[in-house]
C-alpha cells in the first residue's frame, strides 16, 4: 500500500508544506495527460514506502494549483519537490525522475538524493 496522499487545492498544498507532521514533505507535481505518468506514479509509490517513516508524501495535479506552478517554475510534466521546515530544498525534474527510475541501484540513488536534501543550509 502506498502512503502517497493526493492534494487538490492550493491551500491544502500550503498547509501540507507548513504543517508537516514529519521532518520532510515530498510533493510530486504532475500533468495527468503525460504518457509516462503511470510509470512515475508507480515509482513514487515505491519511493514512498521507503521514505514514509520520516516524510509526508503527496501528489498534486498541476492544473489544480497554478500559483504553485508559477512559484516553483514547474515547467516539466513531472517534478518532485522536497520541502524541509516549509522551504523547498531539493528538486527532481522529469529527467532526474527518469534516470532514477532506470537506475540499477535504487537505494544508492535514494541515499544520494537524501544526502543532498540533508546538507546544511547557509
C-alpha positions, 0 to 999 in steps of 0.5 A: 500500500502506498502512503502517497496522499493526493492534494487538490487545492492550493491551500491544502498544498500550503498547509501540507508544506507548513504543517508537516507532521514529519521532518520532510514533505515530498510533493510530486507535481504532475500533468495527468495527460503525460504518457509516462505518468503511470510509470512515475506514479508507480515509482513514487509509490515505491519511493514512498514506502521507503521514505514514509517513516520520516516524510509526508508524501503527496501528489498534486495535479498541476492544473489544480494549483497554478500559483504553485506552478508559477512559484516553483517554475514547474515547467516539466510534466513531472517534478518532485519537490522536497520541502524541509521546515516549509522551504523547498530544498531539493528538486527532481525534474522529469529527467532526474525522475527518469534516470532514477527510475532506470537506475540499477541501484535504487537505494544508492540513488535514494541515499544520494538524493537524501544526502543532498536534501540533508546538507546544511543550509547557509 
